Amino acid sequence: MLVGVPKEIKTHEYRVGLTPEAAREYIAAGHQVLVETGAGLGISKDDDVYRAAGAQIAADASEVFAKADMIVKVKEPQPSEWVQLREGQILFTYLHLAPDPDQARGLMEAGVSAVAYETVTDRHGGLPLLAPMSEVAGRLSIEAAGMALRANNGGRGTLMGGVPGVLPAKVVVLGGGVVGTQAARMAVGMGANVEIFDRSLPRIRQLDDMFQGRATTRYSTSSTIEQAITDADVVVGAVLIPGASAPHLVTREMLGLMKNRAVLVDVAIDQGGAFEMSKPTTHEAPTYEVDGIIHYCVANMPGAVPLTSSYALNNATLPFGLALANKGVAACEEDPHLAPGLNVHQGKIVNQAVADSLGF
């Protein structure tokens, strides 16, 4: 199979679908790899590095889309990309279709078989291809919050860990999954006062054991969230319903309860956002203000650390990508964990949660 890797074109997206090392693995398995020129520059890998791995270099993205049997990307295809996809082609990337009906229609009309990283599962019920980027995004969320809290960036002027004699920032983390856990670890490590909310009692017990009193765990209800955000300096939205839109845990009305210039970091923005007033932003203009509250809603946070992110992502996606290259869409029929990753096939949405969210 000819596997194509176009350069990412989303604003300030520097990751790459295949690292040179991953490309070499595809080639060793008997496949060809076609990489758009410059696709790896964001991770400091030029065309010669890909050539040394055995890959071919395409002059532009149109050549990759026209020739490849399977396209491997990082972010969801943009409008200029999805119109280049075709029937019989496989697309393997993050899609996040639930809040994006236009992309869903574009992929359906193209006839492509689109496999989404974020809905592939494992035998433990986890999301193994989402987890690496969730780990990165969770950690970055606290770095982003610290920057947004600075007065010169419009924030309250609060130092995350405080100093002796001055209270640290209070960080509320909504969701105790991978993102929430990593965010809490970073915030605790910086000396913040941290509360983690979840609705799974077994998970709450795990988090309680994990943090050993360095963070407080609370059961998530509208009332407990309202109580917590009233004196919070930072609220991190880290909820996830696989394939579906995220619930709005902080409404616009609730913003009036918060401290002026407090910061909301919405890591769930790819799935529609955990806060009612969330809208996607970019690394170029990451924040905006609503009712005196700073919103940080960058939709591709891990793109800011592309070297770490690309290798972490490739480590997770490689076995599944090779299965698709070896067997085509039939790999989804044979693997019950890869099967949920198939979101679009033969012009239809074939993942139930995605279909329900889109209303298709």
Salt bridges, closest charged atoms under 4 A:
GLU8 OE1 - LYS73 NZ 2.92
GLU13 OE2 - ARG15 NE 2.79
ASP48 OD1 - ARG51 NH1 2.87
GLU63 OE2 - LYS67 NZ 2.92
GLU76 OE2 - LYS10 NZ 2.61
GLU76 OE1 - LYS75 NZ 3.62
GLU81 OE1 - LYS73 NZ 3.52
ASP102 OD1 - ARG105 NH1 3.76
GLU195 OE2 - LYS170 NZ 3.68
GLU195 OE1 - ARG218 NH1 3.55
ASP231 OD1 - LYS170 NZ 2.61
ASP233 OD1 - ARG156 NE 3.19
ASP233 OD1 - LYS259 NZ 3.33
ASP270 OD2 - LYS75 NZ 3.40
ASP270 OD2 - HIS96 NE2 3.65
GLU289 OE1 - ARG261 NH1 2.63
ASP291 OD2 - ARG252 NE 2.89
GLU334 OE1 - LYS327 NZ 2.80
